[in-house]
Amino acid sequence: MKSHERTPFTKIPYEIEKIKLTRIFESPTLESYKTENVPSNKIDEVYGPIKFPQLPAERPYLYASMVHSLDGKIAFEDDTEGPLIAQLNKMDPDGGAADFWLLNMLRCISDASMGYGGPADIKEESETAKMFGVDFEGSSGLFDQDLEDARLAAGMHPVQWGIITSLAGAEIGFNHPSMNNHPLMPTMITTSPVGMDRIKSLCKAEYFVVEDPESIPAPEKRIGMPVIITGSGSMPDARVTMKILKKMGMDKILIEGPSYCHHLIQLGMLDEMFLNYSCIYVGGKALSLGMRGSSFTSKNHPHTEMLSIHSHSPHFFYFRHKMIY
């Protein structure tokens, strides 16, 4: 990624006084966290300083961002657009805006954002942008100009890498601009050998393949879109994938897909979860986090330590969890 200029994409005009959060709890554990992130006055004013512990040597530091209802639902049954759990909180619309801004904050401090699926998922962001009266150009980058400027001031590309994680490549939209080495939509794919077969058939863009940490080309030889192939059949190997990404310079990755989030928890690899709490009730059979994966048992299940709690109002809260395995 070489661009060090502002992107032309329309931004959401986030006003600090409308999305500012109040920190109501902080764990003493945070005192030991010394790894600095992208400097940003806006992050300090809205959320407060955010630091991480020492980063792993063998893989990126992994953290997820989700929003859920009172009963743990991450989508409505009649409309499965994930952002609606926040956006349709009628008691605190600005709290819903703060939820999406926090996602942008985590993108800002990340080297990449990652999830199952691909450009088809951009439909959710299109609907989110429309809620704020913003035209959508198909980028899953930053919707806050102040955050984009913070990355630029830190000498970073204005947009984090977008990593599409696919089991077999069936949901990847190969005609989307991000699939054509768009300079402002830096994209890579991680998939399985079966997914690679689909890429060979349908991907028209230039790409290069990486299959293990030792086969990564030198930076000057990385021409086109990176495609990481691991695992066997239609199942990628997340452990090998993360080793490759670390060696490619990815130190911190935001996990945006709920299914992939659950998969990483099953592997004991997710380090943190930023879990926002929209005080609405859904009920029924609507999608919940981890619903599409196998359950943990009463004898074997992970725990968390609450690192911090923020509030926007009595109707919206923002939790930061440390995963404990």
C-alpha positions in Angstrom: 0.0 0.0 0.0 1.6 3.3 -1.1 -1.2 5.9 -0.9 -0.5 8.6 1.7 -3.3 11.0 0.7 -6.9 11.5 1.8 -9.5 9.2 0.2 -12.3 10.8 -1.9 -15.0 8.7 -0.2 -17.8 10.6 1.6 -17.5 10.7 5.3 -20.0 10.7 8.2 -19.9 14.1 10.1 -19.4 12.7 13.6 -19.7 15.4 16.2 -17.8 14.6 19.4 -20.4 16.0 21.8 -23.0 13.6 20.3 -21.0 10.4 20.4 -18.8 11.1 23.5 -18.8 8.1 25.9 -18.3 8.1 29.7 -16.0 5.5 31.1 -17.7 4.0 34.2 -15.4 1.1 34.9 -11.7 0.3 34.3 -9.9 -2.9 35.2 -6.4 -2.5 36.9 -5.2 -4.8 34.2 -5.2 -1.9 31.8 -2.4 -0.2 33.8 0.0 -2.9 32.5 -0.9 -2.3 28.8 1.9 -0.3 27.2 1.5 -0.9 23.4 0.4 2.4 21.9 -2.0 2.8 19.0 -2.5 5.5 16.4 -2.4 8.8 18.1 -5.8 10.6 17.8 -7.3 13.5 19.8 -10.7 12.4 18.7 -10.2 8.9 20.1 -9.0 10.4 23.4 -12.0 12.7 23.6 -14.7 10.2 22.6 -13.4 6.9 24.1 -10.2 7.7 26.0 -6.7 6.4 25.4 -6.6 2.8 24.1 -3.6 0.6 24.6 -2.9 -3.1 24.1 -0.6 -5.5 26.0 2.6 -6.8 24.5 1.8 -8.1 21.0 2.3 -11.8 20.2 5.5 -12.7 18.3 4.0 -15.5 16.3 0.6 -14.1 15.1 -1.3 -10.8 15.1 -3.2 -9.5 18.1 -6.8 -10.3 17.4 -9.9 -8.5 18.7 -13.5 -8.5 17.6 -16.2 -5.8 17.4 -19.9 -6.7 17.7 -23.1 -5.2 18.9 -25.9 -7.3 20.6 -29.3 -6.8 22.2 -30.5 -7.4 25.7 -30.9 -11.1 25.0 -27.7 -11.5 23.0 -29.0 -11.2 19.5 -26.8 -9.8 16.8 -29.5 -9.4 14.1 -33.3 -9.4 13.8 -34.9 -12.5 12.3 -36.9 -10.5 9.7 -33.9 -8.3 8.7 -30.5 -9.8 9.2 -28.5 -6.6 8.7 -26.2 -6.6 11.7 -26.0 -2.8 12.3 -29.7 -2.6 12.8 -29.4 -3.8 16.4 -27.6 -0.5 17.1 -29.3 1.7 14.6 -32.9 0.8 15.6 -32.3 1.7 19.3 -35.0 4.4 19.3 -34.2 5.4 22.9 -30.6 6.5 22.0 -30.0 7.1 18.2 -26.7 8.8 19.0 -25.6 5.7 21.0 -26.2 3.7 17.8 -24.0 6.2 15.9 -21.3 5.8 18.6 -21.5 2.1 18.1 -20.6 2.4 14.4 -17.9 5.1 15.2 -16.3 2.6 17.6 -16.0 0.1 14.8 -14.3 2.9 12.8 -12.0 3.6 15.8 -10.9 0.0 15.9 -10.3 0.0 12.1 -8.2 3.1 12.5 -5.8 1.4 15.0 -5.7 -1.9 13.0 -3.5 -3.1 10.3 -6.4 -5.0 8.8 -10.1 -5.9 9.3 -11.1 -9.4 8.7 -14.3 -11.5 8.3 -16.1 -14.2 6.4 -17.6 -13.3 3.1 -16.5 -10.4 0.9 -17.9 -7.4 -1.0 -21.4 -8.8 -0.6 -21.1 -7.8 3.1 -20.6 -4.2 2.0 -24.4 -4.0 1.6 -24.6 -3.7 5.4 -22.2 -0.7 5.4 -24.2 0.8 2.5 -27.3 0.8 4.7 -25.4 2.1 7.6 -24.0 5.0 5.6 -27.5 5.9 4.3 -28.8 6.2 7.9 -26.4 9.1 8.2 -27.2 10.6 4.8 -23.9 9.6 3.3 -23.4 8.3 -0.2 -21.6 5.0 -0.3 -18.8 4.2 -2.7 -18.1 0.6 -1.8 -15.1 1.1 0.6 -15.0 -0.7 3.9 -12.5 1.9 5.2 -13.0 4.7 7.6 -16.1 6.8 7.6 -14.6 9.5 9.9 -12.2 12.0 8.3 -10.5 12.7 11.6 -9.6 9.0 12.0 -8.4 8.8 8.4 -6.2 11.9 9.1 -4.8 10.3 12.2 -3.6 7.3 10.2 -2.1 9.6 7.6 -0.3 11.6 10.3 1.1 8.4 11.7 2.6 7.6 8.2 0.0 4.9 7.5 -2.2 4.1 4.5 -5.5 5.9 5.0 -7.4 2.6 4.8 -6.6 -0.6 6.6 -6.3 -3.9 4.7 -9.6 -5.6 4.1 -9.1 -9.4 4.5 -11.8 -11.6 3.0 -11.9 -15.0 4.7 -13.8 -17.6 2.7 -14.2 -21.3 3.2 -14.6 -22.2 -0.5 -14.8 -18.8 -2.3 -18.5 -19.1 -3.1 -19.5 -15.7 -1.6 -16.7 -13.6 -3.0 -17.9 -10.9 -5.4 -15.1 -10.9 -8.0 -16.6 -8.0 -9.9 -16.4 -5.6 -7.0 -13.8 -2.8 -7.4 -11.8 -4.1 -4.4 -11.2 -7.3 -6.4 -9.3 -5.3 -9.0 -6.4 -4.0 -6.9 -8.1 -0.7 -6.2 -5.4 1.5 -4.5 -7.9 2.8 -2.0 -9.5 -0.6 -1.2 -6.5 -2.7 -0.3 -7.8 -6.3 -0.2 -6.5 -9.8 0.3 -8.2 -13.2 0.4 -7.6 -16.1 2.7 -9.3 -19.4 1.7 -8.9 -23.1 1.2 -7.6 -25.2 -1.7 -11.2 -25.5 -2.9 -11.5 -21.7 -2.7 -8.3 -21.4 -4.7 -9.9 -23.4 -7.6 -12.7 -20.8 -7.7 -10.3 -17.9 -7.7 -8.4 -19.4 -10.6 -11.7 -19.6 -12.5 -13.3 -16.3 -11.7 -10.7 -13.8 -10.5 -9.6 -11.4 -13.3 -7.3 -9.3 -11.2 -3.6 -9.9 -10.8 -2.8 -11.8 -7.6 0.0 -13.8 -6.0 -0.4 -16.9 -3.8 1.1 -17.6 -0.4 0.8 -21.0 1.1 3.1 -20.9 4.2 5.2 -18.4 6.1 8.3 -19.3 4.2 6.8 -18.7 0.7 6.0 -15.0 1.2 7.6 -13.0 -1.6 9.8 -10.0 -0.8 7.8 -6.8 -0.6 9.0 -5.5 -3.9 7.8 -8.8 -5.6 4.3 -8.7 -4.1 2.5 -7.8 -7.3 -1.3 -7.8 -7.3 -3.7 -9.0 -4.6 -2.4 -11.4 -1.9 -4.2 -14.7 -1.8 -3.4 -16.9 1.2 -4.2 -20.6 0.8 -4.1 -22.9 3.8 -5.7 -26.0 5.2 -7.2 -28.8 3.2 -10.4 -29.3 1.1 -12.8 -26.4 1.9 -11.4 -25.6 5.4 -8.6 -23.0 5.8 -6.2 -23.3 8.7 -6.6 -20.2 10.8 -3.4 -20.9 12.7 -1.2 -21.0 9.6 -3.1 -18.1 8.1 -2.3 -15.9 11.1 1.4 -16.8 11.1 1.5 -15.7 7.4 -0.3 -12.5 8.1 2.1 -11.7 11.0 5.1 -12.3 8.8 3.5 -10.0 6.2 3.5 -7.2 8.7 0.0 -7.5 10.3 0.5 -6.9 14.0 -3.2 -6.1 14.9 -6.3 -7.3 13.2 -9.9 -6.4 13.8 -12.3 -9.4 13.4 -15.7 -8.2 12.0 -17.4 -11.4 11.1 -19.3 -13.1 13.9 -18.8 -16.7 12.5 -15.1 -16.1 12.2 -15.0 -14.6 15.7 -16.6 -17.8 17.1 -14.1 -19.9 15.1 -11.2 -18.1 16.6 -12.6 -18.4 20.1 -12.9 -22.2 19.5 -9.2 -22.2 18.6 -8.3 -20.1 21.7 -6.9 -17.3 19.4 -9.2 -14.3 19.9 -7.5 -11.9 22.4 -10.3 -9.4 23.1 -13.9 -8.6 22.3 -15.3 -5.1 22.0 -19.0 -6.0 22.7 -21.5 -3.1 22.5 -24.8 -3.5 24.3 -27.9 -2.0 22.7 -30.7 -2.0 25.3 -33.4 -3.5 23.0 -35.0 -7.0 23.2 -35.4 -9.3 20.2 -36.2 -12.8 21.4 -37.1 -15.8 19.3 -34.7 -17.6 16.9 -32.9 -14.5 15.7 -29.1 -14.9 15.1 -26.9 -14.8 18.2 -23.1 -14.8 18.4 -21.7 -18.3 17.8 -25.1 -19.6 16.7 -23.7 -21.1 13.5 -20.9 -22.9 15.3 -20.7 -25.7 17.8 -21.3 -24.9 21.4 -18.8 -25.1 24.2 -19.6 -27.6 27.0 -20.2 -27.2 30.7 -16.8 -28.7 31.3 -14.9 -26.7 28.8 -15.7 -23.0 28.0 -13.7 -19.8 27.9 -14.1 -16.9 30.3 -13.5 -13.1 30.1 -12.2 -10.3 32.2 -14.0 -7.0 31.8 -11.4 -4.5 30.9 -13.6 -1.4 30.7 -17.2 -0.3 30.5 -18.4 2.9 28.8 -21.9 4.3 28.6 -23.6 6.8 26.2 -26.9 6.8 28.1 -28.9 4.4 30.2 -29.9 2.8 26.9 -26.4 2.0 25.4 -23.2 0.5 26.9 -19.8 -0.5 25.4 -17.8 -3.4 26.9 -14.2 -4.4 26.4 -13.5 -8.0 27.3 -10.2 -9.9 27.6 -10.6 -13.5 26.6 -9.4 -16.1 29.0 -8.9 -19.7 27.9 
